[in-house]
Amino acid sequence: MEKARRLRVAAWVVGPLGVLLLIASLVWLRTGYLLLEVRGDSMSPTYGVGDRLVLERIGGAEVRRGDVVLYTAPERYQSAPVVQRVIGVGGDRVVCCSGLGTTHERIVVNGRALDEPYVRDGVGDGTHRPYDVRVPEGRVFLLGDHRSNARDSRAFPDDHGGTVPLGAVQGRVTDQRMVPGLLGVVAFLGLVLAVVGPVLAVAARAARRRPAALTSTLWPGHL
């Protein structure tokens, strides 16, 4: 009976703990992170077709220049999510380009030419169409890293200079995968514990019934 009691207590502890860990980790993953597979070439060579990205969910106030963000702009991309790099934030002046049309072509932000080692073939623009945009407050100016093959803010000059509202941003690409990885491990552990709990409960019931069965078998021999 003591064994049955211990198993029963373990079942009541392990099962609910597993369910709690599973739900909490899945909720955290769901509300804190996004997973995305790249399907276009506009961010190459930084991210290519088939690459799997982890994005942390952020608010508009957390967006910074240089961030690679996921956003939606229904009026431009038919609600398809888009990943592009933030070049300018509210108040910035983004100008194309210094050295326009040369191998030294560079985007200028607030009077300073950007150093962009991530752009494909070192091309800062590639369209050979100059622009001068003052980014409105609460909006961002975005470009793909493959400047010659990206339909980004440059393609919509009549819509607030091609800028996008901060509210459209859903997440920021992160190379820090430790936290979502740990959450995945915790979720798996929770699943295992959630399964072990009922197994322990069944074992406790079996252990509790075993002495009664033996007694009924042995009793006639004592008559």
Buried (B, 14 or more C-beta within 10 A) or exposed (E): EEEBEEBBEBBBEBBEBBBEBBEBBBEBBEEBBBEBEBEBBBBBEBBEEEBEBBBBBBEBEEBEBEBBBBBBBEEBEEEEBBBBBBBBBBEBBBBBBBEBEEEEBBBBBEEEBBEBEBBBEEBBBBBEEEBEBBBBEEBBBBBBBBBBBBBBBBEBEEEBBBBBBBEBBBBBBBEEEEBBEEBBEBBEBBBBBBEBBEEBBEBBBEBBEEEEEEEEEEEEEEE
